[in-house]
Amino acid sequence: MKEKVEVLISEEEISKRILEIAGRINADYKGKDLILICVLKGGVMFMCDLAKRLDLNVRLDFMSVSSYGAETTSSGVVKIIKDLDDSIAGKDVLVVEDIIDSGNTLSYLLDILEKRGPKSIRLCTLLDKPSRREKDVNVDYVCFEIEDKFVVGYGLDYDQRYRNLPYIGVMELSDQIGEK
């Protein structure tokens, strides 16, 4: 199986859009402390770049969840692999995701976080695939809306590879690249 990656969103486009989203977040949370919760592993590059552009008192925390196990399709059962280090009770929280497609795992995660009593909870994603949505999730900040394509780079992976690409690329898999 051969792999080919074509640039979908350039490093420059990503940087520009993150700066714009950070401006909106700065305005929305002016004078407040904010906890950024990164959903690992894919969201880490995005969250770090976003955090560097926020003019707020920011704390970073991380969660890892899975609904796949060793399978390639979701089991529908969400498992917390790594939970938050600190309480979010009474705090303003921004969940930072790499990509939202079906919304199933994120809907479950947001429900768990809401039960922990944050003052507010909002959602920020680098990529949104609304055509794949199965569960309604309110996304407050979207950098890019994309079509239903398999993407890698800038934290997103294929078999734990390609996360380090500085851009978002469309992955094509085939026995012979160029065949459809």
BAROFI-528464 format. One record per residue (C-alpha): residue number from 1; x, y, z. Coordinates in pm, 1 decimal, m for minus. Each point is the difference from the previous one (the first is absolute). Layout:
N
{rec NUM,{X,Y,Z}}
...
***
This chain:
180
{rec 1,{0.0,0.0,0.0}}
{rec 2,{144.0,335.2,m102.1}}
{rec 3,{m68.2,327.0,177.8}}
{rec 4,{m14.1,344.0,m152.5}}
{rec 5,{m66.7,327.2,181.8}}
{rec 6,{m108.4,315.9,m180.6}}
{rec 7,{m15.8,337.3,175.9}}
{rec 8,{m355.2,105.0,84.1}}
{rec 9,{71.7,286.7,242.1}}
{rec 10,{345.8,158.5,4.4}}
{rec 11,{206.8,82.1,306.3}}
{rec 12,{m51.2,371.0,m74.6}}
{rec 13,{m379.2,m37.1,m24.1}}
{rec 14,{m7.7,m188.3,330.7}}
{rec 15,{209.5,264.8,175.6}}
{rec 16,{m214.6,285.0,m133.3}}
{rec 17,{m325.3,m167.5,99.6}}
{rec 18,{122.1,m85.8,350.6}}
{rec 19,{90.8,364.9,51.2}}
{rec 20,{m354.7,100.0,m103.5}}
{rec 21,{m163.0,m257.6,231.4}}
{rec 22,{231.0,105.3,286.0}}
{rec 23,{m119.3,359.3,m49.5}}
{rec 24,{m361.4,m111.5,43.2}}
{rec 25,{85.6,m205.8,308.8}}
{rec 26,{197.9,291.3,148.3}}
{rec 27,{m302.8,225.7,m46.5}}
{rec 28,{m246.3,m256.2,139.2}}
{rec 29,{208.3,m73.9,311.1}}
{rec 30,{155.2,344.2,63.1}}
{rec 31,{93.1,37.0,367.2}}
{rec 32,{m72.1,m367.9,75.9}}
{rec 33,{211.2,m303.8,73.8}}
{rec 34,{m43.3,m285.9,m245.2}}
{rec 35,{73.7,m371.6,13.8}}
{rec 36,{83.0,m152.6,m336.6}}
{rec 37,{m69.3,m373.5,m12.6}}
{rec 38,{176.9,m179.6,m281.4}}
{rec 39,{m141.9,m326.7,m124.9}}
{rec 40,{312.0,m209.7,m64.1}}
{rec 41,{185.2,m75.7,m212.5}}
{rec 42,{m112.6,180.5,m311.3}}
{rec 43,{m88.3,333.7,158.9}}
{rec 44,{333.3,70.0,168.4}}
{rec 45,{166.9,199.1,m281.0}}
{rec 46,{m311.5,207.0,m54.1}}
{rec 47,{m45.3,71.7,370.8}}
{rec 48,{363.1,103.6,45.7}}
{rec 49,{m10.9,239.4,m295.3}}
{rec 50,{m336.4,137.4,113.4}}
{rec 51,{117.4,47.9,361.0}}
{rec 52,{303.8,200.3,m116.5}}
{rec 53,{m235.2,250.5,m161.2}}
{rec 54,{m231.8,49.9,295.7}}
{rec 55,{44.4,312.3,213.9}}
{rec 56,{m169.3,m161.2,300.5}}
{rec 57,{92.5,m187.8,314.2}}
{rec 58,{m7.3,m349.7,m145.2}}
{rec 59,{39.4,m342.6,158.7}}
{rec 60,{52.0,m307.4,m214.7}}
{rec 61,{m138.4,m344.7,77.8}}
{rec 62,{m33.1,m318.3,m201.1}}
{rec 63,{m239.7,m289.6,m48.9}}
{rec 64,{29.1,m310.1,m208.6}}
{rec 65,{m310.8,m191.2,m99.8}}
{rec 66,{m62.8,m292.3,m229.4}}
{rec 67,{m300.5,m161.7,m158.2}}
{rec 68,{201.8,m218.1,m234.2}}
{rec 69,{223.6,m226.6,209.0}}
{rec 70,{201.0,m205.2,m247.6}}
{rec 71,{m267.0,27.8,m269.0}}
{rec 72,{m31.0,235.8,m294.7}}
{rec 73,{m367.4,73.3,64.0}}
{rec 74,{m151.1,145.0,314.4}}
{rec 75,{m138.8,m241.3,255.8}}
{rec 76,{m237.3,270.0,122.8}}
{rec 77,{138.3,m40.2,352.6}}
{rec 78,{219.3,290.4,106.9}}
{rec 79,{285.3,m72.9,236.7}}
{rec 80,{203.5,266.3,183.0}}
{rec 81,{365.6,m92.5,m39.3}}
{rec 82,{140.5,311.9,173.9}}
{rec 83,{m213.9,229.7,212.1}}
{rec 84,{52.9,362.5,96.8}}
{rec 85,{260.6,82.8,263.3}}
{rec 86,{m202.4,278.6,164.5}}
{rec 87,{m360.3,82.9,83.6}}
{rec 88,{m195.3,216.3,m244.1}}
{rec 89,{m277.9,83.5,248.0}}
{rec 90,{m90.6,368.4,m25.7}}
{rec 91,{252.3,62.4,m280.1}}
{rec 92,{m29.8,119.4,m359.0}}
{rec 93,{97.1,m291.3,m224.4}}
{rec 94,{84.9,m21.3,m368.9}}
{rec 95,{26.5,m351.4,m143.6}}
{rec 96,{249.2,m3.3,m287.7}}
{rec 97,{m40.4,m271.5,m264.4}}
{rec 98,{188.0,m81.1,m318.1}}
{rec 99,{m302.6,m117.8,m199.2}}
{rec 100,{m370.8,m54.9,53.8}}
{rec 101,{m180.9,m239.9,m226.8}}
{rec 102,{m279.9,m223.0,138.4}}
{rec 103,{m4.6,185.3,332.4}}
{rec 104,{m69.4,m321.1,194.2}}
{rec 105,{313.4,m7.4,214.5}}
{rec 106,{0.0,376.3,50.8}}
{rec 107,{m367.5,4.5,103.2}}
{rec 108,{76.5,m258.9,266.0}}
{rec 109,{311.1,187.9,114.9}}
{rec 110,{m184.5,333.0,26.0}}
{rec 111,{m272.9,m168.7,205.6}}
{rec 112,{263.4,m131.9,243.7}}
{rec 113,{164.7,342.9,27.6}}
{rec 114,{m334.6,181.6,51.9}}
{rec 115,{m69.3,m225.8,299.8}}
{rec 116,{321.9,127.8,160.9}}
{rec 117,{m152.4,346.5,43.6}}
{rec 118,{201.6,240.2,m213.0}}
{rec 119,{m111.8,362.3,m6.2}}
{rec 120,{m8.6,m23.5,m379.8}}
{rec 121,{107.2,m248.3,m262.4}}
{rec 122,{59.9,70.4,m367.0}}
{rec 123,{148.8,m193.2,m287.4}}
{rec 124,{275.1,97.0,m245.4}}
{rec 125,{107.0,m219.6,m290.1}}
{rec 126,{260.4,24.5,m268.4}}
{rec 127,{m208.4,m198.4,m249.0}}
{rec 128,{m372.3,m64.5,m25.2}}
{rec 129,{m165.4,m261.1,m224.6}}
{rec 130,{m370.0,83.2,41.6}}
{rec 131,{m102.1,m243.4,m274.6}}
{rec 132,{99.8,m288.7,232.2}}
{rec 133,{m189.8,127.5,304.6}}
{rec 134,{m212.6,m256.8,183.8}}
{rec 135,{m24.7,180.6,335.5}}
{rec 136,{m78.1,368.2,25.3}}
{rec 137,{289.1,182.1,165.6}}
{rec 138,{22.4,376.7,22.7}}
{rec 139,{339.4,106.0,m135.2}}
{rec 140,{78.8,355.0,111.2}}
{rec 141,{325.3,53.7,m189.9}}
{rec 142,{79.3,m172.8,m330.9}}
{rec 143,{321.6,65.8,m187.8}}
{rec 144,{m87.5,m193.2,m315.2}}
{rec 145,{m304.7,m187.5,m126.1}}
{rec 146,{105.4,m283.6,m229.8}}
{rec 147,{m158.8,m262.9,m220.1}}
{rec 148,{m5.4,m366.4,99.5}}
{rec 149,{359.1,m84.1,m88.1}}
{rec 150,{262.4,m190.4,197.7}}
{rec 151,{245.7,262.5,122.9}}
{rec 152,{338.2,m12.9,171.9}}
{rec 153,{256.5,246.7,125.7}}
{rec 154,{14.7,269.9,264.3}}
{rec 155,{m75.4,m257.0,270.2}}
{rec 156,{m228.3,m227.6,m201.8}}
{rec 157,{138.6,m342.6,m75.7}}
{rec 158,{m20.9,m315.0,m204.1}}
{rec 159,{125.7,m291.6,209.6}}
{rec 160,{180.5,250.2,229.3}}
{rec 161,{189.5,149.2,m295.2}}
{rec 162,{m22.1,340.7,m172.7}}
{rec 163,{m88.3,194.1,319.6}}
{rec 164,{314.1,210.7,m45.1}}
{rec 165,{m95.2,141.3,m341.0}}
{rec 166,{m34.3,379.4,31.9}}
{rec 167,{m309.0,0.9,m224.7}}
{rec 168,{m326.9,m192.6,m38.0}}
{rec 169,{14.6,m248.5,m284.8}}
{rec 170,{m244.4,m236.4,m165.1}}
{rec 171,{117.1,m359.8,24.6}}
{rec 172,{m48.8,m226.4,m298.8}}
{rec 173,{54.4,m372.6,38.2}}
{rec 174,{18.3,m232.8,m296.9}}
{rec 175,{188.6,m292.2,m147.7}}
{rec 176,{107.5,236.2,m275.5}}
{rec 177,{m12.2,373.8,68.4}}
{rec 178,{m205.2,165.0,m270.5}}
{rec 179,{m255.7,m282.0,m19.7}}
{rec 180,{m342.3,78.6,135.3}}
***
